[in-house]
Amino acid sequence: MPANTGKASIIFVNRYVWPDRSATSQILSDVAFHFAEQGHDVQVIASRLSYESDEGPYPARETHRGVTLHRVATPSFGRGSIAGRIADYLGFYISAFFKTLAVAQSGSVVVAKTDPPVLSWPIGIAARLKGAQRANWLQDLYPEVAEAFGVVRSDSLVTRITRTLRDRSLRKADMNVAIGDRMADLLRKAGVAESRIAVIPNMTDDESIRPIAAAENPLRVEWGFAPADLVVGYSGNLGRAHEIETILGAAELAQEAQRGNIKFLVIGGGFLHERLEREIAERRLNNFTLKPYQPRDKLPLSLTVPDVHWVSLLPALEGLIVPSKFYGAAASGRPVIFIGDTAGELGDIVPQSQSGAVVGVGEAETLAKLLFAYADDAARRLSEGSNARALVESGFNRRAVFAKWDAFAAKFAR
């Protein structure tokens, strides 16, 4: 890129990008398209495969909305086993490494995301070999997440080597983008200099996702919910990082109390979804409705079907992951119940903003009583829902988050 253009040459590396519907794809695509609209030279290196395996393979190369998309061939053993995951990860590491060597050049900034985990290490090496600057955009932190899942031991040789390589790649990067303050604290503990850390939260499309009254939402009627129902919703990936026992327990208590107006809606899929279906059947719960992932253009309706949303995060993962689905739920103008660490990041944000409630993992009775209270108090739902929307408009909206990304790009402009 010619000198003194005031624009940056930015190369993102992540397994998924548009038109894939996964959360990591949507988050990346929004920022990449925004940068292209601002006149930056933007490229993305991704896989040809789809997260849900119901689409693709995608074209090896195409341009969309001003962004050049390079898609590399990778194995597809799937997420059903650890061995399969590792094989898929290794395949992407290798393909993305060589594609980065082919695409990056002096003056570029290569931004490695965290899908697959520890991508910062191989991509950082490729960027350095081409004289490009390096940045990392961290949606989670491995191997700590794997330790929390019990997949690896913290004292194993593989874990120690992985952590050492990861920390070295973070310390040597020109910039590391954390999605929350707790995550930024962990980067500091890993020895990353303050000048190389930026906190940029994930966001939602608050311009299209706006509060819609239940009576004005045709999808609510189409899905069989009555005006008097309290619809308790979840939308997105229900993965290993999340928790379902608390909501299942509350649903059991609601059914036992004959609160037939309390209905549970789960939209999406993920690792825990099959278990959720099995538990619903075994417990003979008749208050659940399950729907598949919805197209992005349908989210303004699907996210406003619920009267209240819930999101969850295992306490052991606090600071390692921030549930991005919180922002869409809040943008819908509905109260959000966070099930997780009451002293965690969302455990602080929700009560401080009076945008919902926080319930500890396993506290099904507390959650059930909370839902009974919401069902009987429309004014409370309206007040907390308005506060949730105000929270998004105060700093987790597209304008505010894009402004932070613009500041990031300015650091690498040439």
C-alpha positions, 0 to 999 in steps of 0.5 A, a space after each residue: 500500500 502506498 505511503 501516507 494514505 491514512 489507511 491500513 492494510 488489515 488481514 484477519 485470520 479466523 476459521 469462519 467468515 461471511 456468509 457463515 452464521 456462527 457468532 465468531 463469523 458475524 462478529 468478524 464480518 461486521 468489523 471487516 465490512 466496516 473497515 472496508 467502508 472506511 476505505 481500508 484494504 481488508 482481507 480475511 483468511 478463513 476455512 471453506 467449511 461451514 460451522 454447522 456443516 449445512 452449507 458450503 464449501 464456500 468459494 476459495 476466493 471472492 470479494 464481498 462488500 469490499 473485503 477480499 475473502 481467501 478460504 483455505 481447504 481444511 479437514 472436516 472431522 467434526 466436533 464430535 471428538 477431541 481427536 477430530 477437533 485437534 485434526 481440524 485445528 491442525 489443518 487450519 493452522 497449516 493452511 492459514 499459515 501458508 496463506 498468510 505467507 502468500 497474502 501478508 506484506 510489509 506494512 500489513 497488520 495481521 489480526 489473528 482471532 481465537 478460532 481455532 485456539 492459540 491461532 496467535 502463535 502460528 499466524 504470528 510467525 507467518 506475519 513476522 516472516 513477511 515483515 507485517 505487524 501483528 495483532 490478536 483479537 481474543 474471544 477466549 483464552 486457551 489453554 485455560 478454557 480447556 483446563 476448565 472443561 477438564 480436557 487438559 491438566 494445568 500441569 501437563 507438558 502439553 499445557 505448559 508448552 501451549 501456554 508458553 507459546 501463547 503468552 509469547 505470541 501475545 507479548 510480542 504482538 503489536 496489539 491485543 484486543 480483549 473483549 472484557 476487562 477481566 480478560 484484559 486483567 489476565 493478559 496483564 498477568 501473562 506479562 503483556 504490556 499495558 500499551 499492547 492491550 485494548 479492550 473492545 467489547 463485542 456488539 450487536 446490530 442495535 440499529 436493526 434489533 430494536 424493542 418490539 412489543 409482544 402484541 406487535 410481533 407476528 413471530 410470537 403468534 406464529 410460534 404459538 405463544 399467547 399474550 398472557 405467556 411469559 416467554 423465557 428465551 435463549 438465542 444462540 449457541 448453547 456450548 460447553 461454556 454454558 450451563 443448562 441444569 439451572 434453567 431445567 430445574 426452574 422449568 421443573 418447578 414452574 411446571 410443578 407449580 402449575 404456572 402454565 403461562 411460563 414458557 421456555 424458548 430456546 433458539 439455536 444449537 450447540 454442544 449442549 443442545 442434544 442434552 437439553 432435548 434429552 433432559 426435556 424428554 426425560 423430565 417430561 417438561 411440556 413448557 419448552 419450545 425449541 427452534 433452529 438458528 434463525 437467519 440474521 435478517 429474522 433476528 429483530 423478530 426472534 429476539 423480541 419473541 421472549 419477554 425475558 432472556 437468559 444467558 449463562 457462563 460456567 464460573 470457571 470460565 469467568 474472564 476467559 469468555 464473555 457471552 456475546 449473546 448478552 448484547 443482542 438480548 439487551 438490544 431487544 429491550 428485554 430484561 436479561 437473567 445472567 446465570 453464572 458467577 455473581 461476582 463476574 463481569 456480567 454479574 456486575 454489569 447486569 445489577 449495576 445497570 438494573 437491566 435484569 437479574 443475576 442467579 448463581 449456577 444451581 440456584 434453580 429455586 431462586 430462578 423459579 421465584 424470579 420468573 414467577 415475579 417477572 410473570 406477575 409484574 409487567 411494569 418491572 419487565 418494561 423498566 428493566 428492559 428499557 434499562 437493558 436497551 439503554 445499556 446497549 445504547 450507552 456503549 455496546 452499540 455499533 457506533 461506539 464499538 466501531 469508534 474503538 475499532 477505528 482507533 485500532 486501525 489508525 494505529 496501523 495506518 500508512 
